[in-house]
Amino acid sequence: MNYALLTGLCLMISGGGEAETSNLKFKQVKKWQINLPNESWTNIEDSIAIGNGFVVNSTEFKLEIDTNADERPDTDIKGSGGDALLRGKREDGSKFSYAIRVRPGGNGWQYACAGLMSAKVNGVNVSLIDQNNNGIWNEIGTDAIIVGKGNSASYLSEVVNLDGELFTFNASGNGDVVSVTPYEGESGVFNVVDSYNSQGKLTSAVFTSTDSKFSFELSEAKKGMVVPAGEYELTRASVKKGTENVTVRQGSMKTISIESGKVNELAWGGPLRLDFKTNRTDAETITVQVPRFYGNAEEEYYNFMPGGKSPKIIATDKESGKEVWSGKFCES
């Protein structure tokens, strides 16, 4: 048990303090490698509806974008997609910049946010991400936040952990100002790293409270992280080994109760359990449906990359124990 963390818990539960305000600055990310809890893409129709809007001319093979809000397209996106930096004004007349990633979709073109609003808050790097691409940066449980120097985001949360201490977090809709005050509620330590059984490495592990108020990325918290007490669920995790990686979701995992003043550990990962259905069409043919892979806490593993890199599956004769088939599955 980590007694130093528990001592910190007692201080935070009884603490209080004044708000600290920070100004955030916009940053375009041209090589987007950020792990989002729920990445979304927005269909482009007559315009990109950020601020007062940016008009577009769309064809099957090219998207022309007005990037400076003068209603005249000046940037072309072709082929498999690209990126653009939009500069415009809000309804109140204030200027802003907004970066987008663009790709062809099923019925035209789509865009997603490709920028951050960033600053040091209480000495810690904090970046906001407009995850639903609507130009609003402070939607709790919808937008995303990165705390620290990593590239894995959680949902935007009412409470953040800054260098081991909990703070209530507030951001402006424009994402340019945030304020924090010491959190005074009950809290416990949540450790998902120590008891994760895998030959790979957790590269992200986002857990969110069932009321969507709190969300934390825990993959780098080797000794656990102080979080508000309550009920949490796995939002998204990813595991990597060399060139192979896999995504993890809630699956059949039960809700996790974080008890106040305690160190709460999650035992998950391997060995994996395989669920699938078979259909025997004749004496020689057995059809096996695409299986589902579940971990020790009933979390589900899917999207094995590269394709076919699922765990090896061995089929044996029930009576003799002799191996009759082996192979790997890939998702269709």
C-alpha positions in Angstrom: 0.0 0.0 0.0 1.3 3.4 -0.9 1.0 5.4 2.4 2.5 8.5 0.9 -0.4 8.7 -1.5 -2.9 8.1 1.3 -1.3 10.9 3.4 -1.8 13.2 0.4 -5.4 12.1 0.2 -6.1 13.3 3.7 -4.6 16.6 3.0 -6.7 17.1 -0.2 -10.0 16.0 1.4 -9.7 18.7 4.1 -7.9 21.3 1.9 -9.2 24.4 0.2 -7.8 27.4 -1.6 -8.2 30.2 -4.2 -8.6 29.7 -7.9 -5.5 29.8 -10.2 -6.2 31.1 -13.7 -4.1 30.2 -16.8 -4.3 31.5 -20.4 -4.1 28.8 -23.1 -2.7 29.2 -26.6 -3.7 27.5 -29.8 -1.3 25.0 -31.4 -1.8 23.2 -34.7 -0.7 19.5 -34.7 0.3 18.5 -38.3 1.3 14.9 -37.5 -1.7 13.8 -35.5 -0.7 10.9 -33.2 -3.0 11.6 -30.2 -5.0 8.8 -28.7 -8.5 10.1 -28.1 -11.1 8.4 -25.9 -13.7 8.8 -28.6 -12.4 10.3 -31.9 -15.2 11.7 -34.1 -15.4 13.0 -37.7 -17.9 15.5 -38.9 -19.4 15.5 -42.4 -18.7 18.6 -44.5 -21.7 20.0 -46.4 -21.8 23.7 -47.5 -19.5 25.0 -44.9 -17.3 24.1 -41.9 -19.4 25.3 -39.0 -16.7 26.8 -36.8 -17.2 30.4 -35.6 -19.1 32.2 -38.3 -18.3 29.4 -40.7 -15.9 28.7 -43.6 -17.4 28.0 -47.0 -16.4 25.0 -49.1 -16.7 23.8 -52.7 -16.9 20.0 -52.7 -16.5 17.5 -55.5 -15.8 13.8 -55.4 -12.0 14.2 -55.7 -11.3 17.7 -54.4 -12.4 19.9 -51.5 -11.8 23.7 -51.8 -11.8 25.5 -48.4 -12.1 29.2 -47.5 -9.5 29.3 -44.7 -9.7 33.0 -43.9 -13.5 33.5 -43.7 -13.7 35.8 -46.7 -16.1 33.4 -48.5 -13.6 32.6 -51.2 -12.0 29.2 -51.2 -8.2 29.4 -51.1 -7.0 25.9 -50.1 -7.4 22.6 -51.9 -7.6 19.1 -50.3 -7.2 16.2 -52.7 -6.9 12.4 -52.8 -6.7 10.7 -49.4 -7.0 14.0 -47.5 -4.8 16.6 -45.8 -5.0 19.4 -43.2 -5.9 23.0 -43.1 -5.6 26.0 -40.7 -8.7 28.1 -40.4 -8.5 31.7 -39.2 -11.7 33.6 -38.5 -13.8 35.6 -36.1 -16.4 34.6 -33.5 -19.8 36.3 -33.2 -18.3 38.6 -30.6 -15.7 39.8 -33.1 -12.7 38.0 -31.4 -10.2 36.3 -33.7 -9.3 32.6 -33.5 -7.4 29.8 -35.2 -8.7 26.3 -35.7 -6.9 23.4 -37.3 -8.6 20.5 -39.1 -7.7 17.1 -40.5 -9.7 16.3 -43.7 -10.4 12.9 -45.3 -12.9 11.5 -47.8 -15.9 9.9 -46.2 -18.7 7.6 -47.4 -20.8 10.5 -48.6 -18.3 13.3 -49.3 -15.6 14.8 -47.1 -15.2 14.8 -43.3 -13.1 16.9 -40.9 -11.8 16.5 -37.3 -10.0 18.8 -34.9 -6.2 18.9 -35.4 -5.3 21.5 -32.8 -4.7 22.0 -29.1 -5.4 24.7 -26.6 -2.4 24.4 -24.3 -0.7 26.0 -21.2 1.0 25.1 -18.0 -1.6 24.9 -15.2 -0.2 24.7 -11.7 3.2 23.8 -13.3 1.8 20.9 -15.4 1.2 20.8 -19.2 -2.5 20.8 -20.0 -4.0 20.6 -23.5 -7.7 20.7 -24.5 -9.0 19.1 -27.6 -12.4 19.8 -29.3 -13.2 16.2 -29.7 -16.7 16.7 -31.3 -15.4 19.4 -33.8 -17.9 22.1 -33.0 -15.5 24.9 -32.0 -16.4 24.7 -28.3 -13.6 23.5 -26.0 -15.2 23.0 -22.5 -17.8 20.3 -22.9 -17.4 17.9 -19.9 -17.5 14.2 -20.9 -17.5 15.1 -24.6 -14.3 17.0 -25.3 -10.8 15.7 -24.4 -7.8 16.7 -22.3 -4.2 15.7 -22.0 -2.5 16.2 -18.6 1.3 15.9 -18.7 3.6 15.3 -21.6 2.0 12.2 -23.2 -0.2 11.9 -26.2 -3.1 10.0 -24.7 -6.2 11.9 -23.8 -9.1 11.3 -21.4 -12.5 12.9 -21.6 -12.6 16.5 -20.3 -13.2 16.2 -16.6 -14.6 18.3 -13.8 -11.6 17.3 -11.8 -8.0 16.9 -12.9 -4.9 15.4 -11.2 -2.0 17.9 -11.4 1.3 16.4 -10.1 -0.5 14.2 -7.6 -3.1 16.6 -6.4 -6.7 17.0 -7.4 -8.2 20.2 -8.6 -11.7 21.3 -9.8 -11.2 22.4 -13.4 -13.1 25.0 -15.4 -12.5 26.1 -19.0 -14.0 28.8 -21.1 -16.0 27.8 -24.2 -13.2 29.3 -26.4 -10.7 27.2 -24.6 -8.4 30.2 -24.0 -8.8 30.4 -20.2 -8.9 27.8 -17.5 -9.1 28.0 -13.7 -8.4 25.4 -11.0 -9.2 25.2 -7.3 -8.2 22.5 -4.8 -10.7 19.7 -4.9 -12.4 19.1 -1.5 -14.3 15.9 -2.1 -13.5 12.3 -1.2 -10.9 10.5 -3.2 -8.9 7.3 -3.5 -5.9 5.9 -5.3 -6.7 4.0 -8.6 -3.9 1.7 -9.9 -4.4 -0.1 -13.2 -0.8 -0.7 -14.0 0.7 -2.9 -11.3 -1.8 -5.8 -11.7 -2.1 -5.6 -15.5 -0.9 -8.9 -16.9 0.5 -8.7 -20.4 3.7 -9.1 -22.4 2.8 -5.8 -24.0 2.8 -2.3 -22.6 -0.3 -0.2 -21.8 0.0 2.9 -24.0 -3.4 4.3 -22.9 -5.9 3.5 -20.2 -8.8 5.9 -19.9 -11.4 5.3 -17.1 -14.5 7.5 -16.7 -17.0 7.8 -13.9 -20.4 6.5 -14.7 -21.9 10.0 -14.4 -19.3 11.2 -17.0 -18.1 14.0 -14.6 -14.6 12.5 -14.0 -12.2 10.9 -16.5 -8.5 10.0 -16.2 -5.7 8.5 -18.4 -3.9 6.1 -16.1 -1.4 4.2 -18.2 1.6 6.2 -16.9 0.5 6.2 -13.3 2.8 3.3 -12.2 2.1 3.9 -8.5 -1.6 4.7 -9.1 -3.3 8.0 -9.4 -5.5 9.9 -6.9 -9.0 10.3 -8.3 -12.4 11.3 -6.9 -14.2 8.4 -5.2 -17.0 6.8 -7.1 -18.0 4.3 -9.8 -15.8 4.1 -12.9 -15.8 2.2 -16.2 -13.2 1.5 -18.8 -13.6 4.0 -21.7 -10.7 2.8 -23.9 -7.3 1.3 -23.6 -4.5 0.3 -25.9 -1.7 -2.2 -25.6 1.5 -2.4 -27.8 4.3 -4.9 -28.2 6.8 -4.0 -31.0 4.8 -3.4 -34.2 1.7 -5.1 -32.8 -1.1 -3.4 -30.9 -4.6 -4.0 -29.7 -7.5 -1.9 -28.5 -9.5 -2.6 -25.3 -13.0 -1.6 -24.3 -15.4 -2.3 -21.4 -16.8 -5.5 -22.7 -18.3 -7.4 -19.8 -16.1 -5.7 -17.2 -18.0 -4.8 -14.0 -18.2 -1.2 -12.8 -15.2 -0.4 -10.6 -15.8 1.2 -7.2 -13.1 3.6 -6.1 -13.3 3.8 -2.3 -12.4 6.9 -0.4 -9.0 6.8 1.4 -8.0 3.4 -0.1 -5.6 2.1 -2.8 -7.9 0.4 -5.4 -6.1 -1.9 -7.8 -7.5 -3.5 -10.9 -6.4 -7.0 -11.8 -6.9 -7.3 -15.6 -5.1 -8.4 -18.8 -4.2 -12.0 -19.5 -4.9 -14.8 -19.7 -7.4 -14.1 -22.4 -10.7 -16.0 -22.7 -12.1 -16.7 -26.2 -15.8 -16.6 -26.9 -17.2 -17.8 -30.2 -20.0 -19.9 -31.7 -19.6 -22.8 -34.1 -21.9 -24.4 -36.7 -21.4 -27.9 -38.0 -22.8 -28.1 -41.5 -21.7 -31.7 -42.1 -19.3 -34.3 -40.7 -16.3 -32.6 -42.2 -17.1 -28.9 -42.0 -17.3 -26.6 -38.9 -17.9 -22.9 -39.3 -16.5 -20.7 -36.6 -17.8 -17.2 -36.1 -15.4 -14.3 -35.5 -14.5 -14.7 -31.8 -14.5 -12.2 -29.0 -11.5 -12.0 -26.7 -11.9 -11.2 -23.0 -9.4 -10.5 -20.3 -9.1 -11.3 -16.6 -11.6 -8.6 -15.6 -13.9 -9.4 -18.6 -12.5 -6.4 -20.6 -12.8 -7.0 -24.3 -9.8 -6.9 -26.7 -10.5 -6.1 -30.4 -8.9 -4.4 -33.4 -5.7 -6.5 -33.4 -3.2 -4.7 -35.6 -1.6 -5.9 -37.9 -4.6 -8.0 -38.9 -4.3 -11.6 -37.9 -2.2 -10.9 -34.8 -4.7 -12.3 -32.4 -3.6 -14.9 -29.9 -2.9 -18.4 -31.4 -6.0 -20.7 -31.2 -5.6 -24.4 -30.9 -8.5 -26.9 -31.5 -8.1 -30.4 -30.0 -10.0 -33.6 -30.2 -12.1 -33.9 -27.0 -11.4 -37.6 -26.5 -7.8 -38.0 -27.5 -6.5 -34.5 -26.8 -4.8 -34.4 -30.2 -4.4 -31.1 -31.9 -6.6 -31.0 -35.0 -6.3 -27.3 -36.0 -4.5 -24.2 -35.0 -4.5 -20.6 -36.4 -5.3 -16.9 -35.7 -8.3 -14.8 -36.3 -8.4 -11.3 -37.8 -11.4 -9.0 -37.8 -13.3 -8.6 -41.0 
